[in-house]
Amino acid sequence: MSPVLLFILGVVFVAIGVAVSIALHEVGHLVPAKLFKVRVTKYMIGFGPTLWSRKKGETEYGFKALPLGGYVAMIGMYPPNKDDGAVRPSSTGMFQTLATEARSMAHEEVGPGDEKRVFYKLPVWKKIIIMLGGPAMNMIIGLILLAVLLMGFGVAQSTTTIADVSKCQVAAGQTVDPDSADCKLTPAAAAGLQPNDTITSFDGKAVTSWDELTSWIRASAGKDVPITVQRNGASVETTVTPVLSSRPVVGADGRAEQDANGVLKYQEVGFLGIGAQSALVPQPASAVLPMAGENIKQIAGVIFNLPARVVGVAKAAFSEEPRDPNGPISVVGVGRVAGEVAAMEQVPMQARIGTLVGLLAGLNFALAIFNLIPLLPLDGGHVAGALYEGARRQVARLRGKPDPGAFDIAKLLPATYVVAALLMAMGALLIYADIVKPVNIFG
């Protein structure tokens, strides 16, 4: 299959995955709304002109022209004017007009018998469940996809099979011609170890993992150690003598450690001169939640610092500065990454598909966390409004005051439009940057 076709298939795979994730996000709102008897008038995927729709019961289901999200329309999202029960504004101010128009739209479809089916009359806990349904659905999708990735495809891990054998001992920062007299054979080369040898024992101990073997090699400098390998189905025994070599100190996170001045730390350890082959190793179910926690933590960190990171994207897009490979990207960027992954013919197909599944899992976690930001029009903004309403009612009850009623979240719509405009501007910037200076995640 040609790389171009593979690239297209990768983009299509992620595009369909994103569309399904958005659709299920809205189902997360739709199902609890219907369970709580709120009248849902529309369930739409996308925005803009309607391409196709069909009415089933009291709800119209359909697709819009712009596949940039979706929405569920519920009647009575905002309470009517508290003073006279009408939608007429109490002033001619622009902000008041915006709130009034929202109330009017929220009540224009309220018919006879719907008075108790409006959203704003729900108890606070029901409002929160409805609004958290979407992010919860994305979290569930992310967990399922991550479980498929870890338990089905596995994680790339070093095996006990040798990938390569270094011929010469080379100090850090130096090079040696393998055919010159200056080439001093590594212990592995001197012992006759070869690529594709599988190490089965070291110093009389059975080898079960590469990390275990590495720790034994590091502790055996200067010792003659018997080693056994499987080569072409036969067992081969030889002796190796690890030499002392200066290697960077690696922390628990897999990164080289530095001192207070930013200089790499080194240690003298035993060295053979071999590298390990990697393979996908399925993980147990117990690994899913910890891995999900790590993913969520990393994504939350990116979103928490989103303003600064977006500024960095803008600088890179309009200058010679490189893009941060760990920074935010748009749907266009995600599609490009997916296409590049799918077209990597040197990587086994199983690993490529697993990477795409992991990419969709990360996207769902990102959708869930981003929607929890307590700003309208995001789901977190509605949750914050419901929590404020509950707190206000509780305070009134403790003070012996009358129930203040539902919180008129429509008053926050001016700020909502500002946030929406900023989100659209951010999306446009990320799309532009992903076109003119895409992220290079493969180095």
C-alpha positions in Angstrom: 0.0 0.0 0.0 1.4 3.4 -1.0 2.5 5.9 1.7 0.0 8.5 0.3 -2.9 6.1 0.7 -1.7 5.1 4.2 -1.5 8.8 5.1 -5.1 9.3 3.9 -6.3 6.3 5.8 -4.7 7.5 9.0 -6.4 10.9 8.6 -9.8 9.3 7.9 -9.4 6.9 10.9 -8.9 9.8 13.3 -11.5 12.0 11.7 -14.1 9.2 12.1 -12.9 8.7 15.7 -13.2 12.4 16.5 -16.7 12.5 15.0 -17.8 9.5 17.0 -16.3 10.9 20.2 -18.2 14.2 19.7 -21.5 12.3 18.9 -21.1 10.2 22.1 -20.2 13.3 24.1 -23.6 14.7 23.2 -25.3 11.4 24.0 -23.8 11.8 27.4 -25.9 15.0 27.7 -28.9 13.6 25.9 -29.5 10.4 27.9 -29.7 12.0 31.4 -31.8 14.9 30.1 -34.4 12.5 28.8 -34.2 10.4 32.0 -35.0 13.5 34.0 -37.9 14.3 31.6 -36.4 17.5 30.1 -37.8 18.0 26.6 -34.9 17.8 24.2 -35.8 19.4 20.9 -32.5 18.8 19.0 -29.5 16.5 18.9 -27.1 17.8 16.3 -23.6 16.9 15.2 -21.9 20.0 13.8 -23.0 23.6 13.4 -24.3 25.8 10.6 -26.8 24.7 8.0 -28.5 21.3 8.5 -27.4 18.7 6.0 -29.7 15.9 7.1 -32.1 15.5 10.0 -35.0 13.2 11.1 -37.5 13.7 13.9 -38.1 10.9 16.3 -40.6 11.5 19.0 -40.1 15.1 20.2 -36.4 15.3 19.2 -34.9 16.1 15.9 -31.6 14.3 15.2 -29.3 15.5 12.4 -26.0 16.6 11.0 -24.8 20.1 10.3 -22.4 21.4 7.7 -19.5 22.4 10.0 -18.2 19.4 11.8 -16.7 21.4 14.7 -18.6 20.0 17.6 -22.2 19.3 18.4 -25.0 20.3 20.8 -28.2 19.1 22.5 -31.0 21.7 22.7 -33.2 21.6 25.8 -36.1 23.8 26.4 -35.9 26.3 29.3 -32.2 26.4 29.6 -32.6 29.9 31.1 -35.3 31.1 33.5 -37.7 33.9 32.3 -37.4 37.5 33.5 -37.8 37.4 37.2 -39.7 40.7 37.5 -42.6 40.1 35.1 -42.2 36.5 33.8 -41.8 37.9 30.3 -38.8 38.1 28.0 -38.9 41.8 27.7 -35.7 43.6 28.7 -35.7 46.0 31.7 -33.2 48.2 29.9 -31.9 48.9 26.4 -28.3 48.0 27.3 -26.5 45.6 25.0 -25.7 43.0 27.7 -29.3 43.0 28.9 -30.4 42.5 25.3 -28.1 39.5 24.9 -29.6 37.9 28.0 -33.1 38.7 26.9 -32.6 37.1 23.5 -31.3 34.0 25.1 -34.3 33.7 27.4 -36.6 34.2 24.5 -35.0 31.4 22.5 -35.0 29.1 25.6 -38.7 29.6 26.0 -40.0 29.8 22.4 -40.6 26.1 22.2 -42.2 25.7 25.7 -45.7 24.5 25.0 -48.7 23.4 27.2 -47.6 20.7 29.6 -43.9 21.6 29.3 -43.9 23.8 32.3 -42.3 21.1 34.5 -40.0 19.9 31.8 -37.8 22.9 31.4 -34.1 22.7 32.3 -33.9 25.6 34.7 -36.5 24.0 37.1 -34.4 20.9 37.7 -32.7 20.3 41.0 -29.1 21.4 41.1 -27.8 17.8 41.2 -29.8 16.8 38.1 -28.4 19.9 36.2 -24.9 18.8 37.2 -25.4 15.2 36.1 -26.7 16.4 32.7 -23.8 18.8 32.1 -21.2 16.3 33.3 -22.6 13.6 31.1 -20.6 14.7 28.1 -17.1 14.9 29.7 -17.9 11.7 31.6 -18.6 10.0 28.3 -15.3 11.1 26.8 -13.5 9.9 29.9 -15.2 6.5 29.5 -14.2 6.4 25.8 -10.7 7.3 26.7 -10.4 4.6 29.3 -11.8 2.0 26.9 -9.4 3.0 24.1 -6.5 3.0 26.5 -7.5 -0.5 27.7 -7.5 -1.7 24.1 -4.1 -0.1 23.6 -2.4 -1.5 26.7 -4.1 -4.9 26.9 -4.6 -5.6 23.2 -1.7 -4.0 21.4 0.7 -3.7 24.3 3.4 -1.2 25.1 6.8 -1.1 23.4 9.4 -2.6 25.9 13.0 -3.7 25.6 13.4 -7.5 25.2 16.3 -9.7 26.0 17.1 -10.1 22.3 20.1 -8.2 21.0 19.3 -5.6 18.4 22.9 -4.5 17.7 26.4 -5.0 18.9 28.9 -2.1 19.0 32.3 -3.0 17.6 34.5 -0.3 19.3 34.7 1.1 22.7 34.1 4.9 22.2 34.3 7.6 24.8 31.5 10.1 25.1 31.7 12.7 22.3 34.3 10.8 20.3 34.3 8.7 17.2 36.5 5.8 16.1 36.9 4.1 12.7 35.8 0.5 13.2 38.5 -0.6 10.7 41.4 1.3 12.3 43.9 0.1 14.9 42.3 2.5 17.4 39.2 0.4 17.5 39.3 -1.5 20.8 36.6 -4.2 20.7 33.7 -3.9 23.1 33.3 -6.9 25.5 30.2 -8.0 23.5 32.1 -8.0 20.2 35.1 -9.7 21.8 32.8 -12.4 23.1 31.3 -13.0 19.7 27.7 -11.9 20.6 25.6 -11.2 17.6 22.4 -9.3 16.7 19.2 -11.5 17.2 20.9 -13.5 20.0 18.5 -13.9 22.9 20.2 -13.8 26.2 18.9 -16.5 28.5 21.3 -16.5 31.4 24.0 -14.1 32.9 26.5 -15.3 35.6 24.4 -18.4 36.1 21.1 -16.4 36.7 18.1 -16.7 34.3 17.5 -13.5 32.4 13.8 -12.5 32.4 13.9 -8.8 31.5 16.3 -6.3 29.9 16.2 -3.9 32.9 17.3 -6.8 35.1 20.1 -7.8 32.8 21.2 -4.1 32.5 21.5 -3.9 36.3 23.6 -7.0 36.4 25.9 -5.8 33.6 26.4 -2.5 35.4 27.5 -4.2 38.6 29.9 -6.6 36.9 32.7 -4.4 35.6 36.0 -6.2 35.4 34.5 -9.6 36.2 34.6 -12.6 33.8 30.9 -13.6 33.6 29.5 -16.6 31.8 26.6 -15.8 29.5 24.3 -18.0 27.5 22.3 -17.0 24.4 19.9 -18.7 22.0 21.1 -18.4 18.4 19.2 -19.9 15.5 17.5 -22.4 17.9 20.8 -23.5 19.5 22.2 -22.6 23.0 25.6 -20.9 22.8 27.7 -20.3 25.9 30.6 -17.7 26.1 32.2 -15.4 28.6 32.0 -11.6 28.7 34.0 -9.1 30.8 32.1 -5.8 31.2 34.4 -2.8 31.2 34.0 0.4 33.2 32.4 3.1 31.2 31.1 6.6 32.0 27.4 6.7 31.5 24.7 9.4 32.3 22.8 8.9 35.5 19.2 8.2 34.5 16.3 9.0 36.9 13.1 7.1 37.6 11.4 9.1 34.9 13.9 7.8 32.3 15.6 11.1 31.8 19.3 11.9 32.3 19.8 13.8 35.6 21.6 17.1 35.8 23.4 18.9 38.6 22.5 22.4 39.9 24.4 24.0 37.0 22.5 22.0 34.4 25.5 19.7 33.7 24.7 16.0 33.1 25.6 13.6 35.9 27.8 10.6 35.0 28.6 7.4 36.8 31.2 4.6 36.2 29.3 1.3 35.4 29.9 -2.0 33.7 29.4 -1.9 29.9 29.1 -4.6 27.2 28.2 -2.7 24.0 24.8 -4.2 23.1 21.4 -2.7 22.4 18.0 -4.4 22.9 15.3 -5.1 20.4 11.8 -3.8 21.4 8.5 -5.5 21.1 4.9 -4.8 22.0 4.1 -6.4 25.4 0.4 -6.6 26.5 -0.2 -5.1 29.9 -2.5 -6.2 32.7 -5.8 -4.5 33.4 -4.3 -3.0 36.5 -2.1 -0.9 34.3 -5.0 1.0 32.7 -6.0 3.4 35.5 -2.5 4.4 36.4 -1.7 5.1 32.8 -4.9 7.1 32.4 -4.0 9.1 35.5 -0.6 10.0 33.9 -2.3 11.0 30.6 -4.9 13.1 32.4 -2.2 14.8 34.5 -0.1 15.7 31.5 -3.1 17.0 29.5 -4.4 19.0 32.5 -0.9 20.6 32.7 -1.1 21.6 29.0 -4.6 23.0 29.4 -3.7 24.8 32.7 -0.9 26.6 30.9 -2.9 27.0 27.7 -2.7 30.8 27.4 1.1 30.8 27.6 1.4 27.8 25.3 -0.9 29.5 22.7 1.4 32.6 22.8 4.3 30.3 22.2 2.4 28.8 19.2 1.8 32.3 17.8 5.5 33.2 18.2 6.5 30.1 16.3 3.9 30.6 13.6 5.0 34.1 12.8 8.8 33.7 13.3 11.7 31.3 12.9 11.1 29.8 16.4 10.4 26.0 16.4 7.1 24.6 17.6 6.9 22.9 21.0 6.2 19.2 20.2 4.4 19.0 23.6 2.2 22.1 22.9 -1.4 22.3 21.8 -2.4 21.4 18.2 -5.6 21.7 16.2 -7.7 19.0 14.6 -5.7 19.7 11.5 -2.5 19.0 13.4 -4.0 15.8 14.9 -5.0 14.6 11.4 -1.5 15.3 10.1 0.1 13.4 12.9 -2.3 10.5 12.3 -1.4 10.4 8.6 2.3 10.4 9.3 2.0 7.6 11.8 0.0 5.5 9.4 2.5 6.1 6.6 5.5 5.0 8.6 6.2 1.8 6.7 9.3 1.0 8.7 7.1 0.5 11.8 5.0 -2.7 12.1 1.3 -2.2 11.2 0.2 -3.4 14.7 2.3 -0.6 16.3 0.9 2.0 14.0 -2.7 1.1 14.7 -1.9 1.0 18.4 -0.5 4.5 18.2 -3.6 5.8 16.4 -5.8 4.2 19.1 -3.7 5.9 21.8 -4.0 9.2 19.9 -7.8 8.9 20.0 -7.7 8.0 23.7 -5.7 11.1 24.4 -8.1 13.3 22.4 -11.0 12.0 24.5 -9.2 12.8 27.7 -8.4 16.2 26.4 -12.0 16.8 25.3 -13.2 15.8 28.8 -10.8 18.0 30.7 -11.2 21.0 28.4 -15.0 20.9 28.7 -14.6 21.0 32.5 -13.1 24.5 32.5 -15.6 26.5 34.5 -16.4 29.0 31.8 -19.4 29.3 29.5 -20.2 28.0 26.9 -18.2 24.9 28.1 -19.9 22.3 30.2 -17.9 23.3 33.2 -19.5 26.8 33.0 -22.9 25.3 33.4 -21.8 23.2 36.3 -20.3 26.2 38.0 -23.6 28.0 37.5 -25.5 25.1 39.0 -23.1 25.0 42.0 -23.5 28.7 42.6 -27.3 28.3 42.5 -27.1 25.5 45.0 -24.8 27.5 47.3 -27.0 30.6 47.0 -30.1 28.6 48.0 -28.3 27.0 50.9 -27.2 30.4 52.2 -30.7 31.8 51.9 -32.1 28.7 53.8 -29.6 29.2 56.6 -30.4 32.9 56.9 -34.1 32.2 56.9 -34.6 34.0 53.6 -37.0 33.1 50.8 -35.7 30.7 48.1 -34.0 33.0 45.5 -35.0 30.5 42.7 -32.9 29.4 39.7 -29.8 31.3 39.0 -30.2 33.3 35.7 -27.1 32.0 33.9 -28.2 34.1 30.9 -26.7 37.1 32.6 -23.3 35.6 32.0 -23.9 35.4 28.2 -21.9 38.5 27.4 -18.8 36.9 29.0 -19.8 33.7 27.2 -19.6 35.4 23.8 -16.2 36.8 24.7 -14.9 33.3 25.7 -16.4 31.8 22.6 -14.7 34.4 20.4 -11.4 33.7 22.1 -11.8 30.0 21.6 -12.6 30.5 17.9 -9.5 32.8 17.6 -7.4 30.2 19.3 -8.7 27.4 17.1 -7.9 29.5 14.0 -4.4 30.3 15.2 -3.7 26.6 15.9 -5.0 25.6 12.5 -2.8 28.2 10.8 0.2 27.2 12.8 -0.4 23.5 12.0 -0.4 24.4 8.3 2.6 26.7 8.1 4.7 25.2 10.8 3.4 21.8 11.9 4.6 20.0 15.0 7.4 17.5 14.2 6.9 14.8 16.9 9.2 12.3 15.2 12.4 14.4 15.6 
